[in-house]
């Protein structure tokens, strides 16, 4: 492992890039952050300072704090909640269409499933940043599947209440704005995009 005291500018940039990509920061923002950090590192080098004079001894901590500042906690929490609602709305819609029913019966195992999906998705989103709707849903679903199977095995599956079909689009809409914004950001960050 490289000693952080002797890291080069390129090594610092590589550690930061890896950290930001791990946290799910979009490619355009990562490039902007790397360009800004690179300029600071080059200025420091020209003044005879080391990369550690710019980022400190804990490069990973520096990268994490910059990522959190780029996407404040309240914004990440709101985004995660909107994405979880969208996933729930989408599933209700799919189940109602597949069963050709105007409502969805909700049992104890369903509540446990969605509580786990929401907890895992929100925790993952807040810890790592934006992974996108698909990846967040996949992570939450994988964890929740085991919990639901255990819940069914332990408790059965009686109906607690029903959710009408009209609730699906209402739950789905909050995440649409984030999905559209993500698509626009990816398109703008694509190489050769007009700015």
C-alpha positions as CSV (number, residue, x, y, z in Angstrom):
1,X,0.0,0.0,0.0
2,X,1.3,3.5,-0.9
3,X,2.2,5.7,2.0
4,X,-0.1,8.7,1.9
5,X,2.7,11.0,2.8
6,X,4.4,10.3,-0.5
7,X,1.4,10.2,-2.8
8,X,1.7,11.9,-6.1
9,X,-1.0,14.1,-7.6
10,X,-2.1,11.2,-9.9
11,X,-2.4,8.9,-6.9
12,X,-4.5,11.4,-5.0
13,X,-6.7,12.0,-8.1
14,X,-7.1,8.2,-8.5
15,X,-8.1,7.7,-4.9
16,X,-10.6,10.5,-5.1
17,X,-12.1,9.3,-8.4
18,X,-12.5,5.8,-7.0
19,X,-14.2,7.2,-3.8
20,X,-16.6,9.4,-5.8
21,X,-17.5,6.7,-8.3
22,X,-18.1,4.3,-5.3
23,X,-20.5,6.8,-3.9
24,X,-22.4,7.0,-7.1
25,X,-21.6,10.6,-8.1
26,X,-22.5,11.1,-11.7
27,X,-19.7,11.1,-14.3
28,X,-20.1,14.8,-15.2
29,X,-19.7,15.8,-11.6
30,X,-16.8,13.5,-11.0
31,X,-15.0,15.1,-14.0
32,X,-15.7,18.6,-12.7
33,X,-14.5,17.7,-9.2
34,X,-11.3,16.0,-10.6
35,X,-10.6,19.0,-12.8
36,X,-11.0,21.4,-9.9
37,X,-8.9,19.2,-7.6
38,X,-6.2,18.8,-10.3
39,X,-6.0,22.6,-10.7
40,X,-5.5,22.9,-6.9
41,X,-2.9,20.2,-6.8
42,X,-1.0,21.7,-9.7
43,X,-1.1,25.2,-8.1
44,X,0.2,23.7,-4.9
45,X,3.0,21.9,-6.7
46,X,4.0,25.1,-8.5
47,X,4.3,26.7,-5.0
48,X,6.4,23.9,-3.7
49,X,3.7,22.2,-1.6
50,X,2.8,18.5,-1.5
51,X,-0.6,17.0,-2.4
52,X,-1.1,16.3,1.3
53,X,-0.9,20.1,1.9
54,X,-4.1,20.3,-0.2
55,X,-6.0,17.2,0.8
56,X,-4.5,16.4,4.2
57,X,-3.2,13.1,5.4
58,X,-6.5,11.2,4.9
59,X,-7.2,11.3,1.2
60,X,-10.2,9.0,1.4
61,X,-11.7,11.2,4.2
62,X,-11.1,14.3,2.0
63,X,-12.9,12.7,-0.9
64,X,-15.8,11.5,1.3
65,X,-16.3,15.0,2.8
66,X,-16.2,16.6,-0.7
67,X,-18.8,14.1,-1.9
68,X,-21.1,14.8,1.0
69,X,-20.7,18.5,0.4
70,X,-21.6,18.0,-3.2
71,X,-24.8,16.2,-2.3
72,X,-26.0,17.4,1.2
73,X,-27.7,14.9,3.5
74,X,-31.2,16.5,3.2
75,X,-31.1,16.2,-0.6
76,X,-29.9,12.6,-0.5
77,X,-32.6,11.7,2.0
78,X,-35.3,13.3,-0.1
79,X,-34.0,11.6,-3.3
80,X,-33.9,8.2,-1.6
81,X,-37.4,8.6,-0.2
82,X,-38.7,9.6,-3.7
83,X,-37.0,6.6,-5.3
84,X,-38.3,4.2,-2.7
85,X,-41.9,5.5,-3.3
86,X,-41.4,5.2,-7.1
87,X,-40.3,1.6,-6.7
88,X,-43.3,0.9,-4.5
89,X,-45.7,2.6,-6.9
90,X,-44.3,0.7,-9.9
91,X,-44.6,-2.6,-8.1
92,X,-48.3,-1.9,-7.2
93,X,-49.0,-1.0,-10.8
94,X,-47.4,-4.1,-12.1
95,X,-49.1,-6.4,-9.6
96,X,-52.5,-4.8,-10.4
97,X,-52.0,-5.2,-14.1
98,X,-50.8,-8.8,-13.9
99,X,-53.6,-9.8,-11.7
100,X,-56.1,-7.6,-13.6
101,X,-57.3,-6.2,-10.3
102,X,-58.2,-2.6,-9.3
103,X,-56.5,-3.0,-5.9
104,X,-53.5,-4.7,-4.2
105,X,-54.0,-6.8,-1.1
106,X,-51.3,-6.0,1.4
107,X,-50.2,-8.5,4.0
108,X,-47.7,-8.6,6.9
109,X,-45.0,-10.1,4.6
110,X,-45.6,-7.2,2.1
111,X,-45.0,-4.6,4.9
112,X,-41.9,-6.4,6.1
113,X,-40.6,-6.6,2.5
114,X,-41.1,-2.9,1.7
115,X,-39.8,-1.8,5.1
116,X,-36.6,-3.7,4.4
117,X,-36.4,-2.5,0.8
118,X,-36.9,1.1,2.0
119,X,-34.3,0.8,4.8
120,X,-31.7,-0.8,2.6
121,X,-32.2,1.6,-0.3
122,X,-32.3,4.7,1.8
123,X,-29.2,3.5,3.9
124,X,-27.3,2.6,0.7
125,X,-28.3,5.9,-1.0
126,X,-27.2,8.0,2.0
127,X,-24.0,6.0,2.5
128,X,-22.8,5.8,-1.1
129,X,-24.7,8.5,-2.9
130,X,-26.7,8.2,-6.1
131,X,-26.7,4.7,-7.6
132,X,-29.7,5.2,-9.7
133,X,-33.1,3.7,-9.5
134,X,-32.2,0.3,-10.9
135,X,-29.2,-0.4,-8.8
136,X,-30.9,0.9,-5.6
137,X,-33.9,-1.3,-6.3
138,X,-31.7,-4.3,-7.0
139,X,-29.8,-4.0,-3.7
140,X,-33.0,-3.5,-1.7
141,X,-34.8,-6.4,-3.5
142,X,-32.0,-8.8,-2.9
143,X,-31.9,-8.1,0.8
144,X,-35.7,-8.0,1.2
145,X,-36.3,-11.3,-0.6
146,X,-34.6,-13.2,2.2
147,X,-36.5,-11.3,4.8
148,X,-39.9,-11.9,3.1
149,X,-39.2,-15.6,2.7
150,X,-38.4,-15.8,6.4
151,X,-41.4,-13.7,7.3
152,X,-43.7,-16.0,5.3
153,X,-42.2,-19.0,6.9
154,X,-42.7,-17.6,10.4
155,X,-45.9,-15.7,10.1
156,X,-48.2,-16.6,7.2
157,X,-49.8,-14.2,4.8
158,X,-53.2,-12.7,5.8
159,X,-54.5,-9.5,4.2
160,X,-54.1,-6.4,6.4
161,X,-55.5,-3.8,4.0
162,X,-55.8,-3.1,0.3
163,X,-54.2,-0.4,-1.9
164,X,-56.2,1.0,-4.8
165,X,-54.8,1.1,-8.3
166,X,-54.8,4.9,-8.3
167,X,-52.2,5.0,-5.5
168,X,-49.6,3.5,-7.9
169,X,-49.1,6.7,-10.1
170,X,-49.3,8.9,-7.0
171,X,-46.4,7.0,-5.4
172,X,-44.5,6.7,-8.7
173,X,-44.5,10.4,-9.6
174,X,-42.0,11.7,-7.0
175,X,-39.2,9.6,-8.5
176,X,-39.9,10.6,-12.1
177,X,-38.5,14.1,-11.5
178,X,-35.2,12.6,-10.3
179,X,-35.1,10.1,-13.1
180,X,-35.6,12.9,-15.7
181,X,-32.9,15.0,-14.0
182,X,-30.5,12.1,-14.0
183,X,-31.1,11.4,-17.7
184,X,-30.5,15.0,-18.6
185,X,-27.3,15.2,-16.5
186,X,-26.0,12.0,-18.1
187,X,-26.8,13.4,-21.6
188,X,-25.1,16.7,-20.8
189,X,-22.0,14.9,-19.3
190,X,-21.7,12.6,-22.3
191,X,-18.6,13.3,-24.4
192,X,-19.4,15.6,-27.3
193,X,-22.5,17.0,-25.7
194,X,-23.2,20.6,-26.6
195,X,-22.9,22.9,-23.6
